[in-house]
Amino acid sequence: MANSSFTLGYASGPPVITSTGTDAATGLIWEVRGRDGTGAGAYLGAWGLLPVPRSGGGAQLREIWAAPVGTSAKFCVVATDNGMVYVGTRDGHVLGFGRTGAAALTTSGSAQFPETPLGSSSSKRVSVTATGTVTVTGASADAESTPDPFTLGLVTLTRRGSGTPEGVRFPVTLHKGDVLRATAKFAPTLAGGADGVVSFTTAAKPAVPVSVPLIGNGTSTGLFLSNNSLTFHIIEHDGLLIEDVPVGVYVPIVDDLVNAGAKPVTVTSISKPAGPFRVSGLPKAGTIIKPGEALPLRLVFVPQRAGAASSSMTITASDGTSATVAMTGTGLRPVTNFTASPSVVRFGSVPVGHTATAMIRVINAGNQPSVIGRSGLPGGPFAAPLRIPNGLPVNADNSLVLPVAFHPAKAGAYHGTYKVTWADRFGQHSLNVPITGTGVG
């Protein structure tokens, strides 16, 4: 078993493995990593398939390459073909990664920083070499995490055939063989893996930056949690709506308990969260956690009343270290409400013997999980071609589109009611949609 120091947030994609034939030494694990359900700031990462043993026991999967993909699609599956890797994004783009012969700049490859304790820093040189004449308009370092642990030092230019670097003022025109170099610094404030890039922008079209991956791992002594502060929200509409949690609604977040030290540790005590927070997957006192080993913990917020709530959890180890996570969330006042559009269905005049059809959109406009009860029309000239199944879940903001047919057998005015019933934690409820129509000869 092996672990990675990187945290895969909600809506990250499943792993995809590639290799050159059956040679395990060439195996790579590809995965799109997101921070949360919004998909913002996502990265495509590649890890070596073969674990790297750690001193003191355990093994680690080492990330060897990474690149930003912008806003990732939920549970994005990487596609691979003929040496290329493709990623579809939430904003409708398809990004391709692989070796091509048309790049204006070639890079020095991934900058893999040594394991760096919190409060300290490490540095790596990065460079790009011109394959022809190209104008570079700027260079910057960015990261997928906040706060950004990467910074970029002074960029220098070494002309082909010269061993003397010179200062750079952008934009600068390079010719074949010219090299831009800089020192990237990694100063972690949070334990765990961190991805970033040094991006060199050019005046070439299309305006796609040339990026050098930055890969770091912040370490601390003994136990730590991948997230030491959690705020519970409901994320809907592909991240466009982020809101507090209605009373009675269940929201989970996974947090990893990691041994970042060089020796095994034993769990000695656990202080569980209180109130509307709870946790599952906790190790028992006496559990031994190997170096680099990660245990997933499932933290849950279920507010029982409206208003803000907070708590914390602490896990202490035999080496004297402890891991604490602070949890906050706000409960929203519960609302049970279904609405219909249109609120009244008016067929108007329909010839006798003919059929007219209308659609009713029913929305759970409240914030409570609900299930449908017995619903439909009493009969007569009005009919419901598709009936709602009893027990169908219709959660907050979910909707149903219900067809209604009017088939007058004789002339006259007709009235009916489409009744929709639902149940939630507060009991049984109903919504009546009046229907009118006139049969004409």
C-alpha positions in Angstrom: 0.0 0.0 0.0 1.2 3.5 -0.8 -0.1 7.0 -0.1 0.3 10.4 -1.8 0.8 13.6 0.1 -1.8 15.3 -2.2 -5.4 15.8 -1.2 -8.0 15.0 -3.8 -11.0 17.4 -3.2 -14.6 16.6 -4.0 -15.4 16.2 -7.7 -11.8 15.1 -8.5 -11.6 12.5 -11.3 -10.8 8.8 -11.1 -7.2 7.6 -11.8 -6.2 6.5 -15.3 -3.0 4.4 -15.7 -0.7 4.5 -18.8 2.5 2.7 -19.5 4.8 1.6 -22.4 3.5 -1.9 -23.0 3.7 -4.0 -19.8 6.8 -2.2 -18.4 5.7 -1.2 -14.9 8.7 1.1 -14.6 7.1 3.4 -17.2 3.7 3.4 -15.5 2.0 6.7 -14.7 -1.2 7.5 -12.7 -3.1 10.4 -14.2 -5.7 12.3 -12.3 -7.5 15.6 -12.4 -7.4 17.1 -8.9 -9.9 19.7 -7.8 -10.1 21.6 -4.5 -13.9 21.4 -4.2 -17.1 21.0 -6.2 -16.6 24.3 -8.0 -13.7 22.8 -10.0 -11.8 26.1 -9.8 -8.0 26.0 -9.7 -7.8 22.3 -10.8 -4.6 20.6 -11.8 -3.8 17.5 -13.9 -1.2 15.5 -12.1 1.0 12.5 -13.0 2.3 10.1 -10.3 4.8 7.3 -10.8 3.1 3.9 -10.6 5.8 2.3 -8.5 5.8 3.4 -4.8 8.9 4.8 -3.3 9.8 3.3 0.1 10.1 5.7 3.0 12.5 5.4 5.9 10.7 4.1 9.0 8.2 2.1 6.9 5.4 2.8 4.5 5.7 3.9 0.9 4.7 7.0 -1.1 3.5 7.8 -4.5 5.6 10.6 -6.0 4.1 13.1 -8.3 6.5 13.8 -11.2 4.5 16.3 -13.4 1.5 18.7 -13.1 -0.2 21.4 -15.1 -3.2 23.7 -14.4 -6.4 23.0 -16.3 -8.6 25.9 -15.1 -12.1 24.9 -14.0 -12.4 21.1 -14.2 -15.5 19.2 -15.0 -17.0 17.1 -12.1 -15.3 13.6 -11.8 -13.4 14.3 -15.0 -11.9 11.2 -16.7 -8.6 11.7 -18.4 -8.4 10.4 -22.0 -5.2 9.1 -23.5 -4.1 8.2 -27.0 -0.8 7.9 -28.9 1.3 9.6 -26.3 -1.2 12.4 -25.6 -3.4 13.1 -22.6 -6.6 15.0 -23.0 -8.8 16.8 -20.4 -12.2 18.3 -20.9 -13.0 21.4 -18.8 -16.2 22.7 -17.4 -16.1 25.8 -19.5 -16.2 23.8 -22.8 -12.5 23.4 -23.7 -10.5 20.3 -24.5 -6.8 20.6 -23.4 -4.1 18.3 -24.9 -0.8 17.5 -23.2 2.1 15.7 -24.8 5.4 16.2 -26.7 5.0 18.3 -29.8 7.6 19.6 -32.3 6.1 23.1 -32.7 6.8 24.6 -29.2 8.7 27.9 -29.4 10.3 27.2 -25.9 11.4 23.9 -24.4 11.5 23.5 -20.7 13.9 22.1 -18.1 11.3 19.6 -16.9 9.5 19.4 -13.6 11.0 21.2 -10.6 10.7 18.7 -7.8 11.5 20.3 -4.5 12.8 18.2 -1.6 10.5 17.5 1.3 10.4 20.9 3.0 9.4 21.3 6.7 6.9 24.0 7.5 8.5 27.3 8.3 11.5 26.6 6.1 12.1 26.9 2.3 13.9 25.2 -0.6 14.8 26.3 -4.1 15.1 24.9 -7.6 16.3 26.3 -10.9 13.9 26.4 -13.8 14.7 27.3 -17.4 13.3 27.5 -20.9 15.3 27.3 -24.2 14.2 29.0 -27.4 13.9 26.6 -30.4 13.7 29.6 -32.8 13.0 33.4 -32.7 10.3 34.2 -30.1 9.3 37.1 -28.0 8.8 36.3 -24.3 6.4 38.8 -22.6 6.6 37.8 -19.0 7.2 35.1 -16.3 5.3 34.3 -13.2 4.8 31.6 -10.5 1.3 30.4 -9.6 -0.1 27.6 -7.4 -3.3 25.6 -7.0 -3.3 26.2 -3.2 -4.0 29.2 -1.0 -1.8 30.7 0.3 0.6 30.3 -2.6 3.8 28.6 -1.4 5.8 29.4 -4.6 7.7 32.5 -5.5 9.9 33.3 -8.5 13.2 35.1 -8.3 15.1 37.2 -10.8 14.9 36.0 -14.4 18.2 36.0 -16.4 19.0 35.5 -20.0 22.0 33.6 -21.4 22.6 34.1 -25.1 23.6 31.1 -27.2 27.4 30.8 -27.2 27.8 33.1 -24.1 28.3 31.8 -20.6 27.4 35.1 -19.0 23.8 35.6 -17.8 22.3 39.1 -18.0 19.3 40.7 -16.5 15.9 40.7 -18.3 13.3 43.3 -18.9 10.2 42.0 -20.6 9.3 41.8 -23.4 12.6 40.2 -24.6 13.3 38.6 -28.0 15.1 35.2 -27.9 16.8 33.4 -30.8 17.5 29.7 -31.2 19.6 28.4 -28.2 19.0 31.4 -25.9 18.1 30.4 -22.4 15.9 32.1 -19.7 16.7 30.9 -16.1 15.2 31.7 -12.7 15.1 30.3 -9.2 11.7 29.1 -7.9 11.3 29.1 -4.1 9.0 26.7 -2.1 8.0 27.9 1.4 5.1 25.8 2.6 2.7 27.0 5.3 0.5 23.9 5.1 1.6 20.3 5.3 1.0 18.1 2.3 1.6 18.2 -1.5 1.5 21.4 -3.5 1.4 22.0 -7.2 2.4 25.1 -9.1 3.9 26.3 -12.4 6.3 28.9 -13.6 4.6 30.3 -16.7 6.5 32.0 -19.6 4.1 33.9 -21.8 5.0 34.7 -25.4 3.7 37.0 -28.2 3.1 33.9 -30.3 -0.5 33.0 -31.3 -2.4 31.2 -29.9 -1.4 32.8 -26.6 -0.7 29.6 -24.6 2.0 30.0 -21.9 4.9 27.6 -21.7 4.9 26.1 -18.2 7.5 24.5 -15.9 5.7 22.3 -13.3 6.6 23.0 -9.6 6.0 20.1 -7.2 6.5 20.4 -3.5 5.7 18.6 -0.3 5.4 20.5 3.0 6.2 18.3 6.0 5.7 18.5 9.7 6.6 16.3 12.6 4.2 13.5 13.3 0.4 13.8 12.7 -1.4 16.4 10.7 -4.8 16.7 9.0 -4.8 17.7 5.3 -7.4 20.4 6.2 -7.1 22.0 9.6 -10.1 24.3 9.0 -13.4 23.3 7.4 -16.5 25.3 6.6 -19.5 23.3 5.5 -21.6 24.5 2.6 -23.9 23.2 -0.1 -22.5 23.6 -3.6 -25.0 23.5 -6.5 -25.3 24.4 -10.1 -21.7 23.3 -10.9 -20.3 25.7 -8.3 -22.4 28.7 -9.3 -24.4 28.5 -6.0 -22.7 28.1 -2.6 -25.0 28.4 0.3 -25.4 27.5 4.0 -26.9 24.2 5.1 -30.6 23.9 5.8 -31.7 22.4 9.1 -31.8 18.6 8.9 -29.6 18.4 5.7 -26.5 16.2 5.8 -23.2 17.5 4.4 -20.0 15.4 4.5 -16.4 16.4 4.0 -13.4 14.0 3.9 -10.3 15.0 5.7 -7.0 12.9 5.7 -5.1 12.1 8.9 -1.4 11.8 7.8 1.8 10.7 9.6 4.2 13.2 8.1 7.1 12.1 10.3 9.9 9.6 9.6 8.8 7.1 12.3 5.6 5.2 13.1 3.4 6.8 15.7 0.6 5.4 17.9 -2.7 7.2 18.4 -3.0 7.9 22.1 -6.2 10.0 22.5 -9.0 11.5 20.4 -11.2 14.5 21.3 -14.4 14.2 19.1 -16.4 17.1 17.8 -19.6 18.1 19.5 -23.0 19.4 18.6 -24.2 19.1 15.0 -20.8 17.8 13.9 -19.7 14.1 13.9 -17.0 12.0 12.4 -16.6 8.4 11.2 -13.5 6.4 10.3 -11.6 7.5 13.4 -8.7 5.2 14.4 -8.9 3.7 17.8 -6.4 4.5 20.6 -3.5 2.2 20.1 -3.6 2.3 16.2 -0.2 2.5 14.7 0.2 4.9 11.7 3.2 4.4 9.5 5.3 7.3 8.0 3.4 8.7 5.0 0.3 6.7 5.7 -3.0 8.5 5.4 -6.4 7.6 7.0 -9.5 9.2 5.5 -11.9 10.6 8.1 -15.5 11.5 7.2 -16.7 14.7 8.9 -20.4 15.6 8.8 -22.4 18.7 9.6 -26.2 18.2 10.2 -27.6 21.4 11.7 -30.5 21.0 14.1 -31.4 24.7 14.3 -30.8 27.8 12.4 -27.7 29.8 13.1 -23.9 29.4 13.3 -22.2 26.4 14.9 -18.6 25.5 15.5 -16.6 22.7 17.0 -13.2 21.0 16.7 -11.5 17.6 16.8 -8.0 16.7 18.0 -6.1 13.5 17.6 -2.9 13.0 19.7 0.0 10.7 19.0 2.7 8.9 21.1 5.4 11.3 19.8 3.6 14.2 21.5 2.3 15.7 18.2 -1.4 16.3 17.6 -3.7 17.1 14.7 -6.6 19.5 15.1 -9.4 20.5 12.7 -11.7 23.4 13.4 -15.2 23.1 11.9 -17.8 25.8 11.3 -21.2 25.8 9.6 -24.4 27.8 9.5 -27.9 26.3 9.6 -30.6 27.8 7.5 -34.2 28.0 8.6 -36.0 25.0 7.1 -38.5 25.7 4.3 -41.0 23.3 2.8 -42.5 24.6 -0.5 -43.4 23.3 -3.9 -44.3 25.7 -6.7 -45.9 25.1 -10.1 -45.4 27.0 -13.4 -47.9 27.8 -14.7 -49.8 28.1 -11.5 -53.1 27.6 -13.5 -53.3 25.6 -16.8 -55.8 27.2 -19.2 -56.3 25.2 -22.4 -58.8 27.6 -23.8 -61.1 26.3 -26.6 -60.4 22.8 -28.0 -62.5 21.1 -30.7 -64.6 18.1 -29.5 -62.7 14.9 -30.2 -59.3 16.6 -30.4 -56.5 16.5 -27.8 -54.4 19.4 -26.5 -51.3 19.0 -24.2 -49.7 21.3 -21.7 -46.7 21.0 -19.4 -46.6 21.8 -15.7 -43.1 22.4 -14.2 -43.2 21.6 -10.5 -40.1 22.8 -8.4 -39.1 22.0 -4.9 -38.6 25.7 -4.0 -37.9 24.8 -0.3 -34.7 23.5 1.1 -35.8 20.1 2.5 -35.3 16.6 0.9 -38.7 15.4 -0.1 -40.4 12.4 -1.7 -43.5 12.3 -3.9 -46.7 10.8 -2.6 -49.9 9.9 -4.5 -50.4 12.5 -7.2 -52.4 13.0 -10.4 -55.8 14.0 -11.8 -59.3 12.7 -10.9 -60.1 11.8 -14.5 -62.7 13.1 -17.0 -61.5 15.0 -20.1 -58.2 15.8 -18.3 -55.5 13.1 -18.2 -51.9 12.8 -16.9 -50.0 10.7 -19.6 -47.0 10.3 -17.3 -47.8 9.8 -13.6 -45.3 10.6 -10.9 -44.0 7.4 -9.2 -44.7 7.2 -5.5 -41.6 7.7 -3.4 -39.7 9.6 -6.1 -37.0 11.8 -4.4 -37.3 15.5 -5.2 -34.7 17.4 -3.3 -34.3 21.1 -2.9 -34.2 22.9 -6.3 -35.1 19.7 -8.2 -38.0 19.9 -10.6 -40.5 17.7 -12.5 -42.1 18.4 -15.9 -45.6 16.9 -15.9 -47.6 16.6 -19.1 -51.4 17.2 -18.9 -53.8 16.3 -21.8 -57.3 17.8 -22.5 -59.6 15.7 -24.7 -63.2 17.0 -24.6 -65.8 14.4 -25.6 -68.6 17.0 -25.9 -69.0 20.8 -25.9 -68.9 22.7 -22.6 -66.6 24.2 -20.0 -64.5 21.9 -17.8 -62.5 22.3 -14.6 -60.1 20.0 -12.9 -57.1 20.0 -10.5 -53.7 18.4 -10.8 -52.8 17.5 -7.2 -49.1 16.9 -6.3 -48.3 15.6 -2.8 -45.0 15.3 -1.1 -43.6 14.3 2.3 -40.5 15.6 4.2 -39.3 15.6 7.8 -42.2 18.0 8.7 -45.0 15.7 7.4 -47.3 15.5 4.3 -48.0 18.4 2.0 -49.9 19.1 -1.2 -50.0 21.5 -4.2 -53.1 22.0 -6.3 -52.8 23.2 -9.9 -56.2 24.3 -11.3 -56.9 23.3 -14.9 -59.6 24.7 -17.2 -60.7 24.1 -20.8 -63.6 24.4 -23.1 -64.8 21.9 -25.6 -66.2 23.5 -28.8 -68.3 21.8 -31.6 
